[in-house]
Amino acid sequence: MAINPNNAHTVEHACYCGTSGGGKTVAVKLLGLIQDGDPVAILDIYGDYLPNRRRKLSGLGGRKVYHYTTRMTFYRAFVEAWSSGKPFAVAYQPQCDSSDDYKAESAWFADLIWKAADGKRRLHVVFEEMAKYMDGTGKASNRIGEIATGGRKFGLVCHFVFQRPTEVPKTLITQAAVLVVGAQQAMIDAKRWAEELDCKLDEIKELGDLNRKRKDTKYYLVKRAGIGNYEQKSLSF
């Protein structure tokens, strides 16, 4: 169970949303919300944090990530790394055949993170491809929802990664201090983010056009605390 609640911690959760190929994981790796010295645990559904021929995209922005495909091997590696008090980056890549499998494995991962949470320490947690295990926009009543709403005081910094805002509970978006919006595929999603960021719809639509012009660069609108407090960012790799 999470220990040592500390209300002095600020909210640092982040949401990353964009169509397939829109650069969500690129932003997790390169935007700088996770630093080299941070301890990091990743639910890596598709192995996006494995070694990559492009150095900046390999692992976690060039930082090596140790991958595990079974609960026992990940559990042992995570507990040893967390107990050491040193920086680390470990990923759990469950081998799933169905939606029920993804939900079971993500629940196990989230439970482990919650039990390890300690208000005296920071732990960054990345939840990739959330559509695989979340049930749409309804209230997040599972452990991931509890982490989103209560994890701050126990030192957790969450990074929620998904393709569409309709794929995840609104709780995750409203609890985020940073919204990273990449290219959108559906107009309904673009309108939702334009309203959320208080920006012009054309600014959202432009992101896809910019991505197509430069294959080695991804473009985003990044919103931080405050109404209308957003800026366009680009990340080259």
URMOTA-V682680 format. One record per residue. N is the residue number from 1. RES is the residue in one small letter. SS is DSSP state (@ for helix, = for strand, . for the rest). OMEGA is omega in whole degrees, 0 to 359 (* if undefined). Layout:
BEGIN
n=N res=RES ss=SS omega=OMEGA
n=N res=RES ss=SS omega=OMEGA
END
This chain:
BEGIN
n=1 res=m ss=. omega=179
n=2 res=a ss=. omega=184
n=3 res=i ss== omega=174
n=4 res=n ss=. omega=178
n=5 res=p ss=. omega=183
n=6 res=n ss=. omega=183
n=7 res=n ss=. omega=178
n=8 res=a ss=. omega=179
n=9 res=h ss=. omega=174
n=10 res=t ss=. omega=177
n=11 res=v ss=. omega=179
n=12 res=e ss=. omega=180
n=13 res=h ss=. omega=179
n=14 res=a ss== omega=173
n=15 res=c ss== omega=178
n=16 res=y ss== omega=184
n=17 res=c ss== omega=177
n=18 res=g ss=. omega=179
n=19 res=t ss=. omega=177
n=20 res=s ss=. omega=183
n=21 res=g ss=. omega=182
n=22 res=g ss=. omega=174
n=23 res=g ss=. omega=181
n=24 res=k ss=@ omega=182
n=25 res=t ss=@ omega=174
n=26 res=v ss=@ omega=180
n=27 res=a ss=@ omega=177
n=28 res=v ss=@ omega=185
n=29 res=k ss=@ omega=193
n=30 res=l ss=@ omega=185
n=31 res=l ss=. omega=176
n=32 res=g ss=. omega=177
n=33 res=l ss=. omega=173
n=34 res=i ss=. omega=181
n=35 res=q ss=. omega=182
n=36 res=d ss=. omega=183
n=37 res=g ss=. omega=181
n=38 res=d ss=. omega=168
n=39 res=p ss=. omega=187
n=40 res=v ss== omega=172
n=41 res=a ss== omega=187
n=42 res=i ss== omega=168
n=43 res=l ss== omega=191
n=44 res=d ss=. omega=187
n=45 res=i ss=. omega=187
n=46 res=y ss=. omega=179
n=47 res=g ss=. omega=182
n=48 res=d ss=. omega=183
n=49 res=y ss=. omega=173
n=50 res=l ss=. omega=177
n=51 res=p ss=. omega=184
n=52 res=n ss=. omega=181
n=53 res=r ss=. omega=175
n=54 res=r ss=. omega=190
n=55 res=r ss=@ omega=184
n=56 res=k ss=@ omega=181
n=57 res=l ss=@ omega=180
n=58 res=s ss=. omega=180
n=59 res=g ss=. omega=180
n=60 res=l ss== omega=182
n=61 res=g ss=. omega=182
n=62 res=g ss=. omega=179
n=63 res=r ss== omega=183
n=64 res=k ss=. omega=176
n=65 res=v ss=. omega=179
n=66 res=y ss== omega=186
n=67 res=h ss== omega=178
n=68 res=y ss== omega=186
n=69 res=t ss=. omega=176
n=70 res=t ss=. omega=181
n=71 res=r ss=@ omega=185
n=72 res=m ss=@ omega=182
n=73 res=t ss=@ omega=178
n=74 res=f ss=@ omega=180
n=75 res=y ss=@ omega=182
n=76 res=r ss=@ omega=182
n=77 res=a ss=@ omega=181
n=78 res=f ss=@ omega=181
n=79 res=v ss=@ omega=179
n=80 res=e ss=@ omega=181
n=81 res=a ss=@ omega=181
n=82 res=w ss=@ omega=181
n=83 res=s ss=@ omega=183
n=84 res=s ss=@ omega=183
n=85 res=g ss=. omega=181
n=86 res=k ss=. omega=176
n=87 res=p ss=. omega=177
n=88 res=f ss=. omega=173
n=89 res=a ss== omega=180
n=90 res=v ss== omega=182
n=91 res=a ss== omega=174
n=92 res=y ss== omega=179
n=93 res=q ss=. omega=184
n=94 res=p ss=. omega=178
n=95 res=q ss=. omega=189
n=96 res=c ss=. omega=179
n=97 res=d ss=. omega=185
n=98 res=s ss=. omega=177
n=99 res=s ss=@ omega=178
n=100 res=d ss=@ omega=178
n=101 res=d ss=@ omega=180
n=102 res=y ss=@ omega=180
n=103 res=k ss=@ omega=180
n=104 res=a ss=@ omega=183
n=105 res=e ss=@ omega=178
n=106 res=s ss=@ omega=177
n=107 res=a ss=@ omega=178
n=108 res=w ss=@ omega=179
n=109 res=f ss=@ omega=181
n=110 res=a ss=@ omega=178
n=111 res=d ss=@ omega=180
n=112 res=l ss=@ omega=179
n=113 res=i ss=@ omega=181
n=114 res=w ss=@ omega=179
n=115 res=k ss=@ omega=182
n=116 res=a ss=@ omega=187
n=117 res=a ss=. omega=184
n=118 res=d ss== omega=182
n=119 res=g ss=. omega=178
n=120 res=k ss=. omega=185
n=121 res=r ss=. omega=176
n=122 res=r ss=. omega=174
n=123 res=l ss== omega=177
n=124 res=h ss== omega=183
n=125 res=v ss== omega=181
n=126 res=v ss== omega=176
n=127 res=f ss== omega=181
n=128 res=e ss=. omega=172
n=129 res=e ss=. omega=189
n=130 res=m ss=@ omega=178
n=131 res=a ss=@ omega=181
n=132 res=k ss=@ omega=186
n=133 res=y ss=. omega=176
n=134 res=m ss=. omega=184
n=135 res=d ss=. omega=172
n=136 res=g ss=. omega=191
n=137 res=t ss=. omega=178
n=138 res=g ss=. omega=182
n=139 res=k ss=. omega=179
n=140 res=a ss=. omega=185
n=141 res=s ss=. omega=180
n=142 res=n ss=. omega=183
n=143 res=r ss=@ omega=178
n=144 res=i ss=@ omega=176
n=145 res=g ss=@ omega=179
n=146 res=e ss=@ omega=178
n=147 res=i ss=@ omega=180
n=148 res=a ss=@ omega=185
n=149 res=t ss=@ omega=185
n=150 res=g ss=@ omega=185
n=151 res=g ss=. omega=183
n=152 res=r ss=@ omega=185
n=153 res=k ss=@ omega=178
n=154 res=f ss=@ omega=172
n=155 res=g ss=. omega=182
n=156 res=l ss== omega=174
n=157 res=v ss== omega=187
n=158 res=c ss== omega=177
n=159 res=h ss== omega=185
n=160 res=f ss== omega=187
n=161 res=v ss== omega=183
n=162 res=f ss== omega=184
n=163 res=q ss=. omega=184
n=164 res=r ss=. omega=179
n=165 res=p ss=@ omega=179
n=166 res=t ss=@ omega=182
n=167 res=e ss=@ omega=186
n=168 res=v ss=. omega=177
n=169 res=p ss=. omega=178
n=170 res=k ss=@ omega=180
n=171 res=t ss=@ omega=183
n=172 res=l ss=@ omega=181
n=173 res=i ss=@ omega=182
n=174 res=t ss=@ omega=180
n=175 res=q ss=. omega=184
n=176 res=a ss=. omega=175
n=177 res=a ss=. omega=181
n=178 res=v ss== omega=174
n=179 res=l ss== omega=180
n=180 res=v ss== omega=187
n=181 res=v ss== omega=176
n=182 res=g ss=. omega=181
n=183 res=a ss=. omega=180
n=184 res=q ss=. omega=181
n=185 res=q ss=. omega=183
n=186 res=a ss=. omega=181
n=187 res=m ss=@ omega=180
n=188 res=i ss=@ omega=178
n=189 res=d ss=@ omega=179
n=190 res=a ss=@ omega=179
n=191 res=k ss=@ omega=179
n=192 res=r ss=@ omega=182
n=193 res=w ss=@ omega=176
n=194 res=a ss=@ omega=178
n=195 res=e ss=@ omega=182
n=196 res=e ss=@ omega=182
n=197 res=l ss=@ omega=186
n=198 res=d ss=. omega=179
n=199 res=c ss=. omega=178
n=200 res=k ss=. omega=180
n=201 res=l ss=@ omega=180
n=202 res=d ss=@ omega=178
n=203 res=e ss=@ omega=176
n=204 res=i ss=@ omega=182
n=205 res=k ss=@ omega=183
n=206 res=e ss=@ omega=185
n=207 res=l ss=@ omega=179
n=208 res=g ss=@ omega=179
n=209 res=d ss=@ omega=179
n=210 res=l ss=@ omega=179
n=211 res=n ss=@ omega=182
n=212 res=r ss=@ omega=181
n=213 res=k ss=@ omega=181
n=214 res=r ss=. omega=186
n=215 res=k ss=. omega=182
n=216 res=d ss=. omega=181
n=217 res=t ss== omega=175
n=218 res=k ss== omega=184
n=219 res=y ss== omega=184
n=220 res=y ss== omega=161
n=221 res=l ss== omega=183
n=222 res=v ss== omega=180
n=223 res=k ss== omega=174
n=224 res=r ss=. omega=186
n=225 res=a ss=. omega=178
n=226 res=g ss=. omega=180
n=227 res=i ss=. omega=178
n=228 res=g ss=. omega=182
n=229 res=n ss=. omega=181
n=230 res=y ss== omega=177
n=231 res=e ss== omega=175
n=232 res=q ss== omega=178
n=233 res=k ss== omega=174
n=234 res=s ss== omega=179
n=235 res=l ss== omega=181
n=236 res=s ss== omega=180
n=237 res=f ss=. omega=*
END
